[in-house]
Amino acid sequence: MFRKCSKTSQTNSLSRFIPAVMLVSVVISLGFSPEKKPVRLFDGKTFNGWEGDTVKIWNIIDGALAGGSLTETVPHNNFLCTRKSYGNFRLKLKFKLTGTDGFINTGVQFHSKRATNPSYEMIGYQADLGDKYWASLYDESRRNKTLVGPDSATVSKILKPGDWNNYEVWAENGRIRIKLNGEQTVDYQEPDKSIPQEGIIGLQIHGGGKALVFYKDMWIEEL
């Protein structure tokens, strides 16, 4: 025999149910979605999810992506890129840049795309790395200039030359922040609304030098 609920219990249940429905409606109407957890951008073993010259320029060494050479001059810029595009995100990784002959430089492209002429270039933001460019924000193949960066005193205090360094790129709704070893070096708000705020991520080895760069422990959180 079924037990009939009292009006009081029905009213209490309804009073709890209505706010929950209203909350769900508000969340949906505002376009919110459950926050995504950080995921590995590189599995430490394969080039899964990446594309580029994995024969001559890019290799996997001791669980790190390695680009360039210490014995041969890199002829021109070269990029290893994600196959997926990203909009708002927070990226954390470790890098090590080595080399003493020629222009020693690397960087992390984001909100970018591959160029067609020349095809080896990329167009978009770069979280730059190298002498005079450490932890600065450069606009690659577009405005072709450093948008903002730290002073040399800050860099000399926090950089570990030739060793592993922590790097963070945080891009959200046109605001870009960069951190080197936990110290913020860039806080930039893009004033040009025509500049894309979505695109692929690319790891650069700059041409013109005998340089070797390593990237590992890469995690990305989509916001």
Secondary structure as UniProt FT lines:
FT   HELIX           7..29
FT   TURN            30..31
FT   STRAND          39..40
FT   TURN            48..49
FT   STRAND          50..51
FT   TURN            54..57
FT   STRAND          58..61
FT   TURN            62..63
FT   STRAND          64..68
FT   STRAND          78..86
FT   STRAND          89..102
FT   STRAND          105..114
FT   TURN            117..120
FT   STRAND          122..130
FT   TURN            131..135
FT   STRAND          136..140
FT   TURN            141..143
FT   STRAND          145..148
FT   HELIX           152..158
FT   TURN            161..162
FT   STRAND          165..172
FT   TURN            173..174
FT   STRAND          175..180
FT   TURN            181..182
FT   STRAND          183..189
FT   TURN            193..194
FT   STRAND          199..205
FT   STRAND          209..222
//
